[in-house]
Amino acid sequence: MSSTQAPEMLAIGDLASRTGLAVSAIRYYEEIGLIPKATRRPSGHRVYLAASQDLLTLIRRCRDFGFTLDDTKALASLASSSERDCVEARDLAQSHLDAVRTKLSELNALERSLSAFVTACDEGCAGGPAPECCILRDLGAADARPAARPTLKPTRTRDGCCG
Protein backbone atom coordinates (compact mmCIF):
# COMPACT_ATOMS: atom_id res chain seq x y z
CA MET A 1 0.00 0.00 0.00
CA SER A 2 1.39 3.42 -0.90
CA SER A 3 1.44 6.22 1.64
CA THR A 4 -1.32 8.05 -0.25
CA GLN A 5 -3.73 5.12 -0.25
CA ALA A 6 -6.17 4.94 2.67
CA PRO A 7 -6.12 1.78 4.76
CA GLU A 8 -8.81 -0.79 4.07
CA MET A 9 -11.86 -0.26 6.26
CA LEU A 10 -14.53 -2.83 7.05
CA ALA A 11 -18.12 -2.29 8.07
CA ILE A 12 -19.05 -4.02 11.31
CA GLY A 13 -21.25 -6.53 9.45
CA ASP A 14 -18.40 -7.49 7.14
CA LEU A 15 -16.08 -7.84 10.10
CA ALA A 16 -18.64 -10.01 11.88
CA SER A 17 -19.02 -12.37 8.92
CA ARG A 18 -15.24 -12.60 8.40
CA THR A 19 -14.53 -13.40 12.06
CA GLY A 20 -17.54 -15.50 12.99
CA LEU A 21 -18.54 -13.08 15.73
CA ALA A 22 -21.89 -11.44 16.27
CA VAL A 23 -22.09 -7.71 15.65
CA SER A 24 -23.09 -7.29 19.31
CA ALA A 25 -19.93 -9.10 20.40
CA ILE A 26 -17.77 -6.76 18.32
CA ARG A 27 -19.52 -3.74 19.85
CA TYR A 28 -18.98 -5.23 23.32
CA TYR A 29 -15.27 -5.89 22.69
CA GLU A 30 -14.94 -2.31 21.50
CA GLU A 31 -16.81 -1.02 24.57
CA ILE A 32 -14.51 -2.85 27.02
CA GLY A 33 -11.38 -1.77 25.15
CA LEU A 34 -10.41 -5.16 23.78
CA ILE A 35 -10.31 -3.74 20.25
CA PRO A 36 -9.65 -0.16 19.13
CA LYS A 37 -12.62 2.16 18.77
CA ALA A 38 -14.21 2.20 15.36
CA THR A 39 -14.30 5.28 13.23
CA ARG A 40 -17.67 6.43 11.98
CA ARG A 41 -18.83 7.07 8.48
CA PRO A 42 -20.84 10.24 7.91
CA SER A 43 -23.91 8.01 8.19
CA GLY A 44 -22.82 7.06 11.73
CA HIS A 45 -22.02 3.43 10.86
CA ARG A 46 -18.96 1.90 12.48
CA VAL A 47 -15.99 0.98 10.30
CA TYR A 48 -12.83 -0.76 11.43
CA LEU A 49 -9.34 -1.13 10.09
CA ALA A 50 -8.93 -4.44 8.26
CA ALA A 51 -6.27 -5.37 10.85
CA SER A 52 -9.10 -5.64 13.38
CA GLN A 53 -10.09 -8.87 11.65
CA ASP A 54 -6.95 -10.67 12.89
CA LEU A 55 -7.40 -9.33 16.41
CA LEU A 56 -11.07 -10.32 16.53
CA THR A 57 -10.26 -13.78 15.19
CA LEU A 58 -7.69 -14.17 17.98
CA ILE A 59 -10.27 -13.00 20.53
CA ARG A 60 -12.92 -15.40 19.20
CA ARG A 61 -10.49 -18.32 19.33
CA CYS A 62 -9.45 -17.41 22.89
CA ARG A 63 -13.12 -17.39 23.90
CA ASP A 64 -13.71 -20.67 22.02
CA PHE A 65 -10.95 -22.19 24.16
CA GLY A 66 -12.60 -20.86 27.30
CA PHE A 67 -10.05 -18.22 28.25
CA THR A 68 -11.44 -15.57 30.59
CA LEU A 69 -11.85 -12.04 29.31
CA ASP A 70 -8.84 -10.97 31.39
CA ASP A 71 -6.69 -13.73 29.88
CA THR A 72 -8.04 -12.88 26.43
CA LYS A 73 -7.07 -9.24 26.97
CA ALA A 74 -3.58 -10.32 28.04
CA LEU A 75 -3.16 -12.60 25.02
CA ALA A 76 -4.43 -9.90 22.65
CA SER A 77 -1.98 -7.46 24.19
CA LEU A 78 0.86 -9.95 23.73
CA ALA A 79 -0.07 -10.44 20.08
CA SER A 80 0.68 -6.81 19.36
CA SER A 81 3.81 -6.38 21.47
CA SER A 82 7.07 -7.52 19.90
CA GLU A 83 8.97 -6.41 23.02
CA ARG A 84 7.30 -9.06 25.18
CA ASP A 85 8.30 -12.71 25.41
CA CYS A 86 6.02 -15.50 24.23
CA VAL A 87 6.61 -17.24 27.58
CA GLU A 88 3.85 -14.98 28.89
CA ALA A 89 1.42 -16.54 26.40
CA ARG A 90 2.67 -20.01 27.28
CA ASP A 91 2.18 -19.32 31.00
CA LEU A 92 -1.40 -18.13 30.43
CA ALA A 93 -2.13 -21.20 28.32
CA GLN A 94 -0.54 -23.47 30.94
CA SER A 95 -2.61 -21.92 33.71
CA HIS A 96 -5.77 -22.40 31.65
CA LEU A 97 -4.75 -25.99 30.82
CA ASP A 98 -4.30 -26.71 34.54
CA ALA A 99 -7.80 -25.33 35.25
CA VAL A 100 -9.29 -27.39 32.40
CA ARG A 101 -7.62 -30.55 33.72
CA THR A 102 -8.99 -29.86 37.21
CA LYS A 103 -12.46 -29.34 35.76
CA LEU A 104 -12.15 -32.55 33.71
CA SER A 105 -11.26 -34.47 36.87
CA GLU A 106 -14.31 -33.02 38.61
CA LEU A 107 -16.53 -33.84 35.62
CA ASN A 108 -15.20 -37.42 35.52
CA ALA A 109 -16.07 -37.86 39.21
CA LEU A 110 -19.51 -36.41 38.52
CA GLU A 111 -19.99 -38.80 35.59
CA ARG A 112 -19.06 -41.77 37.77
CA SER A 113 -21.53 -40.64 40.45
CA LEU A 114 -24.36 -40.12 37.98
CA SER A 115 -23.65 -43.47 36.36
CA ALA A 116 -23.81 -45.10 39.80
CA PHE A 117 -27.16 -43.38 40.45
CA VAL A 118 -28.61 -44.74 37.22
CA THR A 119 -27.21 -48.24 37.75
CA ALA A 120 -28.47 -48.36 41.34
CA CYS A 121 -31.94 -47.36 40.19
CA ASP A 122 -31.92 -49.83 37.28
CA GLU A 123 -30.89 -52.65 39.62
CA GLY A 124 -32.93 -51.71 42.65
CA CYS A 125 -36.03 -49.70 42.15
CA ALA A 126 -36.79 -48.77 38.53
CA GLY A 127 -40.54 -48.95 38.09
CA GLY A 128 -41.29 -48.48 41.78
CA PRO A 129 -42.86 -45.45 43.45
CA ALA A 130 -40.80 -42.30 42.81
CA PRO A 131 -40.62 -41.21 46.50
CA GLU A 132 -38.86 -44.51 47.26
CA CYS A 133 -36.29 -44.18 44.46
CA CYS A 134 -32.67 -44.61 45.55
CA ILE A 135 -31.64 -41.68 43.35
CA LEU A 136 -33.97 -39.30 45.17
CA ARG A 137 -32.98 -40.77 48.54
CA ASP A 138 -29.27 -40.40 47.85
CA LEU A 139 -29.62 -36.91 46.35
CA GLY A 140 -31.50 -35.87 49.48
CA ALA A 141 -28.92 -37.32 51.87
CA ALA A 142 -27.02 -34.75 53.89
CA ASP A 143 -23.62 -36.15 52.87
CA ALA A 144 -24.42 -36.60 49.16
CA ARG A 145 -21.68 -34.89 47.18
CA PRO A 146 -20.94 -36.25 43.70
CA ALA A 147 -17.20 -36.66 44.18
CA ALA A 148 -17.63 -38.01 47.71
CA ARG A 149 -20.08 -40.77 46.67
CA PRO A 150 -18.72 -42.37 43.52
CA THR A 151 -20.53 -45.70 44.02
CA LEU A 152 -24.02 -46.20 45.37
CA LYS A 153 -25.53 -49.49 46.49
CA PRO A 154 -29.30 -49.86 46.18
CA THR A 155 -31.20 -50.98 49.25
CA ARG A 156 -33.97 -53.36 48.29
CA THR A 157 -37.23 -53.48 50.23
CA ARG A 158 -39.82 -56.21 50.20
CA ASP A 159 -41.74 -54.46 47.37
CA GLY A 160 -38.69 -54.42 45.12
CA CYS A 161 -37.79 -50.75 45.46
CA CYS A 162 -35.07 -49.10 47.43
CA GLY A 163 -37.03 -46.92 49.85
N, C-alpha and C positions, 0 to 999 in steps of 0.2 A: 504494500500500500504506500503510495506517495504521501508526502507531508501535506499536500493540498486536498487529498481525498478524505472525506469524513469517515469515521469508523462505522462499521455496520451496526445498525440498531435493530432490535427485535421488539415487536409488540408483545405484550404479556401473554396473549393467547398463543402466539407462535413459540414463545419460550416454554410455555406449559406443555405444548404438544411435543416439543423436541426433548424435554427433560423427563416427561412422564409425571410431572407434578400438577396438582390442581392450581388454578389461578389464585384461589384463596390461600394456598400454602405459600406461593411466591410472595403475595402481599404480606403474609405473616412474617416470613423470613426477612423481608425488607423492613418491616415494622420493628423487629427485635434486633436489627443491625447485623444479621447474618450475611446479608448481601448488600451491596451499595444501593443507595436510593436511586430510583428511576428518574429519568428526566421526563418531562411532559411535553407532548405535542401541543400545538395551539388548541387542539380540540380537548385537551385535558387527559388524553389517554397516556398511560405509562409506556415508556420504551426503555429498553435496557441495552447496554453494550453486549455484543455477541459473546464476549468473554464470560458473561454471566452464565451462559449455558454450561460451561465446564464446572463452574463453582456450584451451580444448582444440581448438576448431575452428581457431583461429589456429596453434596448435602443429602440428596435422596438416597444414595447408596449407604451413607452412614446411618440414616434413619432405618433403611431396610435391614441393616445389620443390628439394629436395636441400640445404637449408641445414644446416649442422652443428648439433650440439646447442648449442654455445656461441653461435652466431649466433641460433639459435632462442630461447635464453634472453634474449639482448640484445633481440631484437625483441619478445618477450613483455613484457619490462620496459618497453620504450618505449611499448607499447600501454596501459600503465596509469599513465603519468607525463605529466601535462599540462604539467609544467615543462620538459620536454625538447623539443628541436627535431626535427622530422621529417627533417631533413637526416641525422641519425644513421641512420635507417632507409634512406634513399636510399643512403647510403654503404655500408651493409652489402649492400644489393641490388646496387649497382654492383660491389662486390668479388666477389660471387658470380657475377654476370654475366660479369665478366672471366675467372674461373676456368672457367665453363662454355664460354666461347668458346675458351679455350686447349684444353680437353678436346675440343671439337668439331674443332678443327684437327688434334689428334693422332688422333682417330678417323677423320677423312677421309684422313689419310696412311695409316693402317692399312688402311682400306677399299681404297685404291688398290693397296697392296702385296698384299693378299689377292686382289684381282681379277687382278693380274698373275701371281700364283702359279697361279691356276686357268686363266687363258688360256694361260700357258706350258705347262702340263700338257696341256690340250686340244690344243694345236698341236704338241706335241713328243713326248709319251710316254704319253698316256692309253692304257691297255690293255696296256702293257708291264709288266715285272717291277717290283714295288714298290720294291725296293732301288735301282733305277736311276732312280726318279722325280725330276724336276727340283725338285719341291716339297720332297721330303725332303733332297735335296742342298743346296738353298739354305737351308733351315731349319737344317741342320747346319753351314753355313759360319760360320767364326769372325767374319766381319764382317756377318752377317745381322741387321740391325735394321730393323724395318718402315719407319720414316720414312727411313732411309738408303738403302733399296733399293726405290724406288717402281716401277721397271720391271725385269722379268726377261726375259732372252732364253733360250729353250730351246737346248740344245746337242744336236743330233741325232747319233746313232751309226748304224752300218750296220744295226742291227736295228730302227731306227725309234724307239728311246727316247732318253732324254737322259742316260744314265749317265756 
